Amino acid sequence: MRGEILSRVSVIGLGYIGLPTAAVIARAGMHVHGVDISQAVVDTINRGEIHIEEVDLDGLVQGVVQRGLLRAGTEVEPADVFLIAVPTPFHKDGEHTPDVSYVLAAAESVAKVLKAGDTIILESTSPVGTTEQLRDAIAAARPDLALPGLTDATPDVAIAYCPERVLPGRILEELTNNDRSIGGITPRCARKALAFYKRFVRGACVTTDARSAEMTKLVENAYRDVNIAFANELSIVADAMGLDVWEVIRLANRHPRVNVLSPGPGVGGHCIAVDPWFIVHAAPQETPLIRTARGVNDNKIHHVIARATELIEQYPTARVACLGLAFKANIDDFRESPARLIAATLARRFGERIHIVEPYTTELPREFEATGALQIDIDTALENCELLIVLVDHDVFKSIPHAERAHRIVYDTRGIWRDGFEPAAPIVSLATAKSDRVSVLSPPAAVMSRDT
Ligand code: SAJ
């Protein structure tokens, strides 16, 4: 027990996953050394501060740094458990070839300080087979160590894959409470990793082999991508048919076995828009559905640009406010964001007519430079802009009362302001509706409509 309490953990990669994970492990009483290539990130953390926005993370990091349980550096130091949480993007080569070079670089730096008895866990979303590649990289660097799957003897080191599953905005809660899949290169590796996760995870920890755990993570995000694609395709169909897609989905979801997700301006972030490609790349002939879903979600961005352009041209004197740049609600993450791409495209085309409202940043990304587009706050937008394009469903936008956006032309790609679409008299009233309020079917052309 004493040895456990004193065990040292090295977390490699202190980004959106690595830093919260390091902090949660430190909170459980382990001594954590976080490693990042950025000196600025390391300095920030060692001051007890954070470089990313995540609910409650600031207080947690400050606390564990003050208690001496978390410190950061740019070089990997000896530890008992090495947890790798580095990016795994894909090459922009048209083939979407996964880039696992950061994982292999991390493996090489771990190899330098590795000793018998240590455990290495990969958490980065990875193509199937990456954990074995990591093992092979270590084997090449450290021929003195017996590695799992390569020896009949008891291996010196345990190697496992355990994907993170947390949702930005809920990371600390989900890190502790979500179930985990733990895939060992061998069952013994899985058991060693399991013993580690049991020390800070309350959710169920389920062991399997490394390849199954790698695939499970890809499946989770591809599943969501396919389901969002269904919603996005419906929204384009509804546009063509003059229907309010949110009303249709709301009603369809009253079926006990139907749960259609929400359409939006496309799928963003660095997970759901990326990970399905790892499956497609591994089995291109066998993945028409997953590939098509990616295409549908990417195409939705262009659909929104086309409809917004049409509307802006239709009202040539209107000042336009694009609401939101983040890839989803209530976060400051603008990576791979459809909202950002749409707003930047409109800014390039319409220049100073475009105004950007994004409460999660004080300055616009570089691509807005020289477009003439300005950042304004939401109150200024509501006062001065005649055309409002909702791109992100931030709570601060959702809470704007109808009266404050009355007499504006609204293109709401997230369906947050549907109150304006309800007809004065219900077209259909459902006497048997389960909710308290009378359900109504909204009038046609609800997605793009004057919000009065
Ligand atoms: N979106 C929609 N409609 C929806 C749901 C989402 O358009 O109904 C859009 C969002 O606006 C956003 C994108 O999809 O642009 C992705 O957002 P998300 O909230 O679905 O997922 P992420 O990328 O923040 O996090 C996902 C999660 N995976 C799943 O829910 C299966 C999370 O649990 C993973 O840990 C994370 O990917 C990851 O790191 O892989």
Boltz pocket constraint, residues with backbone or C-beta under 6 A from the ligand:
constraints:
  - pocket:
      binder: B
      contacts: [[A, 125], [A, 164], [A, 165], [A, 166], [A, 167], [A, 168], [A, 220], [A, 221], [A, 224], [A, 228], [A, 261], [A, 262], [A, 263], [A, 264], [A, 265], [A, 266], [A, 267], [A, 268], [A, 269], [A, 270], [A, 271], [A, 272], [A, 327], [A, 328], [A, 329]]
      max_distance: 6.0
